[in-house]
Amino acid sequence: MSPFGSSSSPRSSMSMNPRRSNKLIISISMPCTLFVASVLAMLFVNYQMMNNYSIIGTRSYDAEIEAHAHDIPRQQSHHADNSQQRPVSAISTSSSSSLSPLLIKANSINSYWWPSASDGGGILGKIYTMQNPSDCTSHSTRFFVWRSRDRVEQDTRGLTAFAHAGMSHVLHAFTDGDQFNLFGSRVLINEDALWPMAKGCLHGPETMECYFEPLTSCTLSHVDAITSSNATTLVDVHDEYDRSIRTVYSSRKVWYRVTNNKYSWTKLPNEKEHSQLTLTAALIAYYFRPKLWLRNEIDKRVRQSIPLDLNPERTVGVPIRRSDKCHGHNITGSAAGELECPALEDYLDGLQKFIQFDPLIENVIVTSEDKSACDEFLQLLKDNHPNLRVIVNVGDVQQGTGSGSKLESYVEGAANSDVIASALSSMHLHLRARYFVITSKSTWTSTITVMARVYGFATEVFAIDVGRNHNAFSGLAREGCSKAKD
């Protein structure tokens, strides 16, 4: 969807025509019957795993998953097109180290999946280790406290804008302001203050932890008081400070310090030669680790929206970001518009270019926080591509804004939690696409594409940018590298 949304009606997957049949044709002239049978069996298993993901749903595997699926209750999909109901456990990838992460992911085509920080290893596992020290009380465990802006209740930043701020603050903490080689790293911890999108939270405090796992296992009781001689406060993001001091409090400015040596804290050699795309996606994945109740909500929505037989390799994602992102909007309480929003026909043109490139495309996932734009684009699809199966975010609130301060004000009866669940469900849907039509001026659609490049279900990702931006992050979305191009 967009920073928040897609379809509010139960039109989860609208298939105009039957899907093309997939056929595996093998020509064999070898006389050895046993060898031929073995080869055929291996090819069939590999084919099923790559194209249908159904070979994994065997009784023995489901039984093993059931034994480990303690995070999220087993549910059955209620998707209208799911005539073949099979139990699929929406297990947390942290629930068992005995199952192959690839099998867990493959079995989650139409259920919740997110990369595991605690036992996934790699750069995401390193972030987890850095943020969860063995002894939070030790004087050698140093902190960087992320403070909210002044008048935080009026902060209009959306989900991914906060995630990008969090990503930058983590890098500041890990490198101690680009001085890791001299002073080591710090643990990032949140100030205990209102998070605008958590107003009225029924699942915890009115902070980020209403929705997401804490950034660290340490608590504010472990940090030095702001008035302590062992603490210092930054007035501006570029302020220098005494790095021997144990606790540093961030400035309250909207911006954040830019870290140049982003990999120094990993101690990997040749730190400038490692992937910024991989690091960016891992930091966002760490930030967006949903609480159990939210995982259940995302799981329910993904099951209702994604068909069991969806093939990510043949799927286009169209996350349309409009409403308050556009110049000249009149949405009270939202952030000012940032771009001339492209015509919906431009999105259609991008889709058509992908279809010309890959005639095997058969699915398109359409989401948006703007219901009218979403409905209009769905009609364009019906008129121009009736053979495509259209997938939307079933139950999406589509609140008509991506701003975070007054989300509950835009749709009658919708709570902030509904909006956040809708937004993240849209992101999860798009992880199951290979091709993307985006506006990179929107951090929402760019973030979706970046996450799909690293953690998506398809083997490769292509993006067409119909609303171009000119910065490193848009380059990551478009090309998978940070070089900004026109």
PyMOL commands that set and color helices and strands:
alter all, ss='L'
color gray80, all
select helices_A, chain A and resi 33-51+59-68+101-106+122-131+152-154+159-175+180-183+196-198+208-210+220-222+264-266+271-273+276-287+292-305+312-314+323-325+344-357+371-384+407-409+416-430+443-455+472-479
alter helices_A, ss='H'
color red, helices_A
select strands_A, chain A and resi 13-15+143-146+187-190+231-233+247-249+315-320+363-368+389-392+435-438+462-465
alter strands_A, ss='S'
color yellow, strands_A
deselect
rebuild
show_as cartoon
